[in-house]
Amino acid sequence: MNIETLSIPLPEDLMKLKWNGQFDLMKEMIDLRIKKDIPALLKKRLILEKNILDDLKREFIYSKAEAIGILKEKIIDFQDDEFDELFKDGAFEFLFIEGEMKFKNDFYENLIKTRNAYALRNKEKVNYQNYELLDEVITKMELQGELSYKIHVKVSLKIKKEYEKIGKVIRVWLPIPKEYAQVEQFHIIRTMPDAQVINDHQAEHRSVYFETCLEPDQEFSVEYEFINHSYYHQLDPHIVTEEHPDCCLEEKAPHIVFSPYLKSLVNDIIGKEKNPLIKAKKIYDYITSHVMYSFVRQYVTLPLIPEYVAAGLKGDCGVQAILFITMCRIAGIPATWQAGLYATPYEIGNHDWARFYIAPYGWLYADCSFGGSAYRHHSKLRRDFYFGNLEPFRIPSACEFQGDLVPSKTYLRRDPYDHQTGEVEYIDECIPQDHYEMKQMIIEVKEV
């Protein structure tokens, strides 16, 4: 699927149907239109849109009554009028599906994660162990200047039994760490079954690749370990120079685009500042103080992502990272993507963050979502740390936003921009994301 065609606007009549949720009629009209003599790129854009509509229907599943019922079941003394106030405050992602307002499948988890008052009223106790661990590790890194952790995990993918097509050729990509930056001593312990391809460290989205005839109840997995060796930088703007590599400064459609609104916003934020480190810090401070963390729908369904975040002032780790990267590039600061998993002794999950270049330090890190969480929890320690630094709990499998898989995938990727949960397809057809399940298992995360 040609993701770059997202830059091509949908015809106005189709857009009207989309935002009213008339997906079935919209698909019928797309099918009629692509049979006509229309520009080739527009045809590709319309075919991609049909896949996007399917993704949206899978994500937005709850009616308002169902959503309120879930909140009353899980949050102590939740009232109907609270839902309306939260809705007006932008707490819930919603769409119209066939004319009915529908709420996103993870709306409850998002509320608990982003609004502490509701986390405290949650009937299930919220675990704050990770905040305590981060404070401890950050303090140690600042004292020692560096810290290393051994990370040993297993990730797997399995087709749900009711969707198995036994004997059909299946293709599977599972992410593994890139051997660069903070990754040292990486090795694969085992793959099940044997992998056909193991990408080298040059791959932008590094994977182990399987291609085989599907067997009953078959699981595809990779188990690996490595050392995350992270250094602490105490940043001093007085020694900074304007030297930088001639890369990671360009636009990359359809999302890393220097729109008039974004250029104006960058100008407002950095003013007449010339020091690259201070400019980057001003951008980081703006995002962490103005953008509320919020789960978003599949990235492929979003319009120009940096503008989407900068206008709506909410978004998850990945869209915040892309906003930071784009704004840094507008300001003349090389910036790029790093993403994969976040794994501590307590939890493992998908995560995205950014890298930016400042001489004489070289490539530094910025985690705007962790910095924003620190801002909301009044933790100066964590907010300051995540500008320039990362703790050693990261598993980077992607070094480029919108990078390539090797070998390439035929059908639309679950996430065409990132590589965290793996990808799968049959040799001759797409496999919808609700037809399979991914697991990420911590075997060991310990200081070494």
N, C-alpha and C positions, 0 to 999 in steps of 0.2 A: 504493500500500500504506500502511495506517495504522500507522506506526511506534509511535505512542503506545500501541497495544494490547499492546506488549511488557510493559507494567506489569501486565497481567492474567496471573495464573499459569496454567500448563497444568494440566489435570486430572491427578490423581496417577497414574492408570494409564498415561497417555501419557508422563509424566515417567519412570516406571520403564522403559518401553520405550526412551525416548531415551537414557538413560545406559547401557543395556545394548547400545545400537547396533542395536536392532531397527527400523530406519528403514522398511523396506518394509511391515512389519505396521502400524507406526504410521501410515503414510500411508493404508493401507486403512481403519483405524479412524477417521481424521480425515474421510475421504470419507463414511463412513457417518454420522458425527456431525453434519456440517454440513447433512445432508439433514433432520435432525430440527428440532423447534421449540426452538431454543436461543437465548440472548440474542444480539443482533446483534453486540455487541462481541466476544463469545467466538468467534463464527463468523469474524469478521475476524482474530482472533488465531490461530485454527487454520489459516486459509488462509495467513497469513504464515509460520506454522511449517513448512508444506510447502516453501516457498522456502528457509527456513533449513536444512532437512535436506539439500536439494540442494547448498547452499554447503558444508556440512560434508563431504559425500562428495567434493567436488572438492578440498578442502584436505588431508584426512587420507588419505594414499595408501600409506605405506610400512609393511610389517610390521616387527617387531623384527629379524628376520634380515636383511631388506633394509637397514634402517637401520645395523646393525652393519657390513654389507658396504660401505656407502658410506663410513663412517668409517674403516675399515681401508684403503680405497683412497686416501683423501685425507689422513689424518693419520699421521705417522710412528709406527710401533710401537704402534698402538692395540690394546688388549686387550679381550676380552669383559667382564671384570669392571669395567672402567672405565665401560662403558655403564650397568651396574647402579648404580654409585655416582652417576653423573651423573643418572640417572633419579630416584633417591631425593632428590637435591638440587634437583629441580625444573627441570632443564636442558631437558627436552623436553616439548613440547605433544603430548598424545595424546588419543584418543577410542576408543571401541569402535564399530566399524562391522560390523553383522550379527554381533555377538558377538566379533569379533576385534580385538585392540588394534592401532590404526593410529597412525602418527606423521605430524606435519605436513610438508607438502612442502618447507618451508624450514628444517627442524630443523638441518641441517648449517650453513647460513649463520648461523643464530642462535647456535650454539655458538661459532663462530669470532669473531663480533662481541662476545659477552658474556663469554667466558672466555679471558683473554690467554694462559694456559699452553697452550691448544690452538691458538690463533692462531700461537704461536711454533713449534709442531710441524706446522703445516699445510705440505703439500708445495708449495703455491703461496704465494709471498711476500706478506705483508700490507703494504699501502701506508699509510705514516703521514704522507704529504705534507700531508694536510688538517690534522692536529694542528699541524704546523709553521706552516702558513699562518695558522691561527686565532691562534696565539700572537703572530705578527708583526702581524696586523691589529688584534687587541685592544690590544696595546701601543701601536700608532700611534693608535688611537682615544682611548685614555686620555691620550696626550700632546697630541693636536690638538683633542679634544672632539667631533669629527665626522669622517665619512668617506663618500665616495660611490663607488659602482661602477656602471658601465653593464652591464646584463645583456641579452643578445640570445640568444633561444632559439627553438626550433621544437618544437611538440608535435603528434603525429599519432595517428590511430586507423585501423585497417584490419581488416575482416572476414577471417578466415582463409579461404583459397581453398576448402577443403573444406566450408565452411559458408555460402558466398555464396548468396543468393537473388536472382539477377539480375532487375532490373525491379521488385522489391518496394520500396515506399516505406520509407525508413530515416530515423531521426531521430538526430542526433548533437549532443552538447554537449561542447565542449572548454573547459577553464578558461583564463581570462586574468586578469592582475593587476587588483586593485581600486585605483582612483586615490584613495588616502587614506593616512594615516599616513606610512610611509617611502617611498611610491611617488611619483615625479615624472616628468614628461615621457614618459608612456606613449603609445605609438602602435603600431597594427597595421601591419606591413609588407605582409602578404598573407595571404589565406585561400585554400585550395584544397579544393573548388570555392568559388564565392562564397557567403558566409554569408547566411542569410535574416534572422538577428537577431544584433545585437551588443549585449549588455546594457550599460547605463550603469553608473556607479560606485555607484548605489544598490543594485544587486543583492547579496544576501547571499552567494550563490555565483555569481560572475560568469563568464559564458560567451560564446563564439560558438556559434551554433546553426545546424545544417544540416538541411534536410529535402528529400530528393530521391529519385528512383528509383535504386536501386543499380546501378552499372555494373561490368563485370568488372574485378577487380584495382584497385578504387577506393580511394584513400587520402584521408582527411579531415584537414586540417592547418591550423594557424595559426602564423604566425611574427610575433614582436613583440619590441620592446625598450623599456627604460625605465631610469631612474636610481633606484637605491636609495640614498637619502640618510639615513644613520643618525647619531644623536647619542648621545654618551656622557654618562651622568648619574652623578656622584659623590654617592651618596645620604647624607643627613645626617638621622638621626631627630629631631634637636633642633629642626628647623624644620618638621616635619610637623604638619599640623592634621587634624582629623577631618572636614573638609568633603569632600563627594563628590557625584556626580550620583545621582539617584534611578533608576538603571537598573543592569542587570547584577547584581542582588542576589537575584533570584527563583529559585524552583525551575522546572525545565523537564523534565517527564516525557518519556521513561521513565528518564533517566539523571541529570540534575542534580536530585537528590532528597536532602533533608536527613534521612537515616535516623538512628535512634537511635545506631547504631554509629559513623557518621561524626561526629555531633555530639559523642559522647563522646571520639572520637579527637582532634578539634579542641580540645576542652577540655583534654585531657591535654597537647597540644603547646604551646598558647599560655598556659595557666594563667591568671593574673590580669593578664597584659599588656594595656595599653590602647592603646599606640601602634600605629597601623595598619601602618606600615612594619615594625616589629619583629615584629608578628604574622605578616605575610606572609613575612618572612624565616625565621621559625621553621617555617612550613609548608613552604617551599622546602627548608630544610635537612633536614627530616625525610624528605621524598620523595626527595631526591637521595642521602641516606645509607642509606635503608631499602628502596627499591624498585629491584630489579635490572631493568635493561633486558632485554626479551624480546619477540620477535615474538609477536603474538597472532593468533587467527583473525579472520575478518571481524567487524567491530564489531557488525553486526546480529545475529550469533549469540551475543553476550555478554549476560549478565544485567546488573543495575544496575552500570554500569561503575565508578564511583568505589569502590563497596563491593568489587567484584571485585578491583580493584587493591590496595585497603587491606587486604584479607584475605589475598590470595595473595602480596602484596609483590613482584610482577613485572608487567611490561607495557611496551608500546612508547611512542613519543613522544606519540601521541594520547591514550591512556588515562591517561598520567601528567598530561597537560595538563588533562584533564577532572577528575581528582582534585584538582589544584591549584585549578582554578576553583571547584569545588564547596566545597572546604574554605575558600577565601577568602570565598565568599558566606556560608557559615555563620558566619564570623568577622566579618561586616559590612563586608567589603571588596569593592567592585565588581570583577568579574573576567569576562573573556570570552575568546573563541576567536580565534586567527588561524592560518591554515594555507595550505598550497600546496606549493611546492617549495623545496628548498635547492639552490643552484647555485653552485659554485666553478669555477675554471678546470680542476679535476681531475674533478669528478663532479657529477651532478644526480640528484635523487631526491625522493620524497614526504617531507613533514615537517609536524609540527604543534607549536604552542607556545601560550602564553597571554599575555594582557594583563591588567594590574590597575591600578587607579586609586589614586594617592596624592597628596594635595595637599601642597605647591604644585607638584609635578612634573607632574601630569596622568597620562596613560596611560603605564605602564611595561611592560616585557616580562619574562617568566619562561620559560626553556626548561629544564624539569626533566630531560629526557633528556640534553641536552648537559651540564647541571650534574652529573648522576649519573655520566656518563662521566668527567668531569673529576675527580670524587671518587674513582672507582676507579683512575684513572691518577695520582692524587696531584698534580693541577694546581690549586693554589689560585687562580692567575690566572684560569683559565677558569671555575672554579666560582663565584667571586665575581662575575665579569663577567655571567654569564647570569642573575643576579638583578637585574633592572632594565634590562638592555641586550641588544641583539642586534647581531651584525656585519651588514654590508650584503650578505649572500648569500641573502636571502630573496625569494621570489616569492609574495606573499599573494594568493590568489584567493578565500578564504573568510573572512568576518569573524564568522560565527555558527555555532555547533555546531548541526547539524540544521536548516540553512537551506534555502531553497527554490531550485529551478531555475526559470528563466524562458525559454521556456514550461515548464510543469510536465511531469514525466515520468509516463506512464501506468502502467508496470510498475515493480516493485521496483528501486530503484537499486542499482548495484554497491556504493556506499557512501552510505547515506541521511543520513549525518551530516557528511560531508566532501566536498571537491571538489578532487581532485588529478589523477586519471588520466583523467577524462572519463566520459561515460555514453552509451549507445547502445541503441536498441530499434527493431524494425520497428513500423510504424504499428498493427499488430494482434497483435503477440506480443513476448514477452521474448526477448532475446538473451543466453544464458549467458556469463559472463565468460571461459570458456575457448574461446569461439568467435571472439574477436577479440584483437588485440594493440595495445598502446600503445607509443609511442616518445617519449622526451624527449631532445632534442639540444641540446648547448651549441654555439652559434655564436661567442659572444664574452662573456667576463666579465672586465672590466678596470677598474682604478681610473681615475677621472676627476677 
